[in-house]
Amino acid sequence: MASLFVAATIAVYGFVMKYVLQNVAKSAQSTK
């Protein structure tokens, strides 16, 4: 049960980081 919670947390964290990095890349391109 604990391992499942950890796996879900890592998956969500990775998804959020991916989304944030994409937004940062977009803002950087639009700034240039």
C-alpha positions in Angstrom: 0.0 0.0 0.0 2.8 2.4 0.9 4.7 1.5 -2.2 1.6 2.2 -4.3 1.3 5.7 -2.7 5.0 6.4 -3.4 4.6 5.3 -7.0 1.6 7.5 -7.5 3.4 10.5 -5.9 6.4 10.0 -8.2 4.1 9.7 -11.3 2.3 12.9 -10.4 5.5 14.7 -9.6 7.0 13.7 -12.9 3.8 14.8 -14.8 3.8 18.2 -13.0 7.6 18.8 -13.7 7.0 17.9 -17.4 4.1 20.3 -17.6 6.1 23.1 -15.9 9.2 22.6 -18.1 7.0 22.8 -21.2 5.5 26.1 -19.9 8.9 27.5 -19.2 10.1 26.6 -22.7 7.1 28.3 -24.2 7.6 31.5 -22.2 11.3 31.5 -23.0 10.6 31.2 -26.7 7.9 33.9 -26.6 10.3 36.2 -24.7 12.9 35.9 -27.5 
